Amino acid sequence: MTSELKIISMKDIKTEKVDWLWKPYIPLGKISLVQGDPGCGKTTLMLSVSESVTRGTALPNSRRNPPSNVIFQTAEDGLADTIKPRLELLGADCNRVHIINEDEHALSLSDEWIEEAIIRTDAKLFIFDPLQGYLGGTDMHTANGIRPIMKQLARVADRTKCAIVIIGHLNKNGGKAQYRGLGSIDIYAAMRSVITVGKIPNEENMRAVVHNKSNLAPAGASLALN
């Protein structure tokens, strides 16, 4: 039995303003992508953002927000020997950084635990590092595989007003940033904001942060961060 057709008039939609974790780079209640080549500083950038979120300090070119909680889900780095030491070095409040325990249950982007964890911790930032670690067997190269997952995740972000950030690797092909991400172009299309991180030639400890896509505000200025 099919459900009843429902039509909504645009006049009945309540207008809402966009809220920001880091304006205009990371919107609250939306999905964003941080992409780059391996070892270029993607995780480092998001660890730095996490430090600012937990401490309530201002991010570059942005205003301060109250201290908030973060969920940092990683499928690549060790928590005890890599993630926590780096957070401590940056000065993050580790009491505000949480991880979903995956010892008995592997997390995926479509998992109901995501929304439950955001609500339970009152997190304002949820980071998946990297995308490939949380696809749950979905073929990332097909639109039919990617679109339902991203649509569901976008709804979770909207309901919780949490900024969800996915870290992704670039492929080895040259060309525009939107065509260098691993997997379907629908991954890039689903994002409301896309940031590309890259090394700066002849500057070993500096990284370029480029705002490639911004659907909700004019793109932010490119940044050089150490």
C-alpha positions as CSV (number, residue, x, y, z in Angstrom):
1,M,0.0,0.0,0.0
2,T,1.5,3.3,-1.1
3,S,1.5,6.3,1.3
4,E,-0.8,9.3,0.7
5,L,0.5,12.1,-1.5
6,K,1.3,15.2,0.5
7,I,2.1,18.6,-1.1
8,I,3.6,21.4,0.8
9,S,3.2,25.1,-0.1
10,M,6.4,27.2,0.1
11,K,4.5,29.8,2.1
12,D,4.1,27.3,4.9
13,I,7.9,26.8,5.2
14,K,9.4,28.7,8.1
15,T,12.5,30.6,7.0
16,E,15.6,29.8,9.1
17,K,19.0,31.4,9.1
18,V,22.2,29.4,8.8
19,D,24.2,28.9,12.0
20,W,27.9,28.3,11.9
21,L,30.5,26.4,13.8
22,W,33.2,28.2,11.7
23,K,31.8,30.8,9.3
24,P,31.8,30.3,6.3
25,Y,33.7,27.0,6.3
26,I,31.7,24.7,8.6
27,P,27.9,25.2,9.0
28,L,26.0,23.7,11.8
29,G,23.2,21.3,10.9
30,K,24.9,20.4,7.6
31,I,27.5,18.0,6.1
32,S,30.9,19.3,5.1
33,L,34.0,17.7,3.5
34,V,37.6,18.2,4.3
35,Q,39.7,16.6,1.5
36,G,43.3,16.4,0.5
37,D,46.2,14.0,-0.3
38,P,47.5,11.6,2.3
39,G,49.7,13.3,4.9
40,C,48.7,16.8,3.8
41,G,47.2,17.9,7.2
42,K,43.4,17.1,6.9
43,T,43.3,15.4,10.3
44,T,45.5,18.0,11.8
45,L,43.2,20.7,10.7
46,M,40.2,19.0,12.2
47,L,42.0,18.3,15.5
48,S,42.8,22.1,15.6
49,V,39.1,22.9,15.0
50,S,38.2,20.4,17.7
51,E,40.5,22.2,20.1
52,S,38.8,25.5,19.4
53,V,35.4,24.0,19.7
54,T,36.1,22.4,23.1
55,R,37.8,25.6,24.5
56,G,35.4,28.1,22.9
57,T,38.3,30.0,21.3
58,A,37.9,31.8,18.0
59,L,38.8,30.0,14.7
60,P,40.6,32.0,12.0
61,N,38.5,34.9,10.6
62,S,35.6,33.9,12.8
63,R,33.9,34.7,16.1
64,R,34.1,32.8,19.4
65,N,31.4,30.2,20.3
66,P,30.7,28.7,23.7
67,P,32.8,25.6,24.5
68,S,31.1,22.6,23.0
69,N,31.5,18.8,22.7
70,V,33.0,16.9,19.8
71,I,32.8,13.3,18.5
72,F,35.9,12.3,16.7
73,Q,35.5,9.0,15.0
74,T,38.7,7.6,13.4
75,A,39.3,4.4,11.5
76,E,43.0,5.1,10.8
77,D,44.8,6.5,13.8
78,G,45.2,5.0,17.3
79,L,43.3,6.9,20.0
80,A,45.9,6.4,22.8
81,D,49.1,6.9,20.9
82,T,48.0,9.4,18.2
83,I,44.7,11.2,18.6
84,K,44.8,12.0,22.3
85,P,48.4,13.1,22.4
86,R,47.8,15.4,19.5
87,L,44.7,16.9,21.1
88,E,46.6,17.4,24.4
89,L,49.5,19.1,22.5
90,L,47.0,21.4,20.9
91,G,45.5,22.2,24.3
92,A,42.0,20.7,23.7
93,D,39.7,19.9,26.6
94,C,39.7,16.1,26.3
95,N,36.7,15.9,28.6
96,R,34.7,17.3,25.7
97,V,36.0,14.9,23.0
98,H,34.1,11.7,22.7
99,I,34.4,8.5,20.6
100,I,31.8,5.8,19.8
101,N,33.2,2.5,20.9
102,E,33.4,0.2,17.9
103,D,34.8,-2.9,19.6
104,E,31.7,-4.9,19.1
105,H,29.8,-2.8,16.5
106,A,31.4,-1.3,13.4
107,L,30.0,2.2,12.8
108,S,28.7,3.3,9.3
109,L,27.4,6.6,8.0
110,S,23.8,5.2,8.1
111,D,24.0,4.0,11.7
112,E,21.3,5.1,14.1
113,W,24.0,5.4,16.8
114,I,25.2,8.6,15.2
115,E,22.1,10.6,16.1
116,E,21.9,8.9,19.5
117,A,25.5,9.8,20.3
118,I,25.1,13.4,19.2
119,I,22.0,13.8,21.4
120,R,23.6,12.0,24.4
121,T,26.8,14.1,24.3
122,D,25.2,17.3,23.0
123,A,28.0,17.4,20.4
124,K,28.2,20.4,18.0
125,L,30.8,18.7,15.8
126,F,31.0,15.1,14.6
127,I,34.1,14.1,12.5
128,F,34.4,10.9,10.4
129,D,38.1,10.2,9.5
130,P,38.2,9.0,6.8
131,L,35.1,8.5,4.6
132,Q,36.2,5.1,3.4
133,G,36.2,3.7,6.9
134,Y,32.5,4.4,7.5
135,L,30.7,3.3,4.3
136,G,29.6,0.0,5.7
137,G,30.1,-1.9,2.5
138,T,28.4,0.6,0.3
139,D,29.9,1.1,-3.2
140,M,31.3,4.7,-3.0
141,H,31.6,4.8,-6.8
142,T,27.8,4.7,-7.5
143,A,25.2,7.3,-7.1
144,N,22.6,4.7,-6.0
145,G,24.9,3.7,-3.2
146,I,26.0,7.1,-2.0
147,R,22.9,9.3,-2.3
148,P,20.6,7.5,0.2
149,I,23.4,7.5,2.8
150,M,24.2,11.2,2.4
151,K,20.5,12.1,2.4
152,Q,20.0,10.2,5.7
153,L,23.1,11.7,7.2
154,A,22.0,15.2,6.2
155,R,18.7,14.7,8.0
156,V,20.6,13.7,11.1
157,A,22.7,16.8,10.9
158,D,19.6,19.0,10.4
159,R,17.6,17.4,13.3
160,T,20.5,17.7,15.8
161,K,22.0,21.0,14.5
162,C,25.4,19.3,14.7
163,A,28.1,20.1,12.1
164,I,29.1,16.7,10.5
165,V,32.5,16.8,8.8
166,I,33.8,13.9,6.7
167,I,37.5,13.7,5.9
168,G,38.3,12.3,2.5
169,H,41.3,11.4,0.4
170,L,42.0,12.7,-3.1
171,N,42.9,10.4,-6.0
172,K,46.1,10.8,-7.9
173,N,44.6,12.3,-11.0
174,G,45.0,16.0,-11.7
175,G,42.2,18.5,-12.4
176,K,39.5,20.3,-10.5
177,A,39.0,19.4,-6.8
178,Q,35.4,18.2,-7.2
179,Y,36.6,15.5,-9.6
180,R,39.6,14.3,-7.5
181,G,37.7,12.9,-4.5
182,L,37.7,9.2,-4.2
183,G,34.3,7.7,-5.2
184,S,31.2,9.1,-6.8
185,I,30.9,12.9,-7.6
186,D,27.7,12.6,-5.6
187,I,29.8,12.7,-2.4
188,Y,31.0,16.1,-3.4
189,A,27.6,17.2,-4.5
190,A,26.0,16.2,-1.1
191,M,28.3,18.5,0.8
192,R,27.3,22.1,1.7
193,S,30.9,23.1,2.2
194,V,34.1,21.6,0.9
195,I,37.6,22.5,2.1
196,T,40.8,21.2,0.4
197,V,44.0,21.0,2.5
198,G,47.4,20.9,0.7
199,K,51.1,21.4,1.3
200,I,52.7,24.8,0.5
201,P,55.8,24.4,-1.6
202,N,59.0,25.2,0.2
203,E,57.1,25.7,3.5
204,E,57.5,22.3,5.3
205,N,55.3,23.2,8.3
206,M,52.6,25.3,6.5
207,R,49.4,24.1,4.9
208,A,47.1,25.8,2.5
209,V,43.3,25.6,3.3
210,V,41.2,26.4,0.3
211,H,37.4,26.8,0.4
212,N,36.3,25.0,-2.8
213,K,32.6,24.9,-2.4
214,S,30.2,27.0,-0.3
215,N,26.4,26.6,-0.8
216,L,25.3,28.7,2.2
217,A,27.5,31.8,2.0
218,P,30.2,33.4,-0.1
219,A,33.4,31.2,0.0
220,G,35.9,32.0,2.7
221,A,39.3,33.3,2.1
222,S,42.1,30.8,1.5
223,L,44.2,30.3,4.7
224,A,47.8,29.4,5.4
225,L,48.0,27.4,8.7
226,N,50.9,25.8,10.6
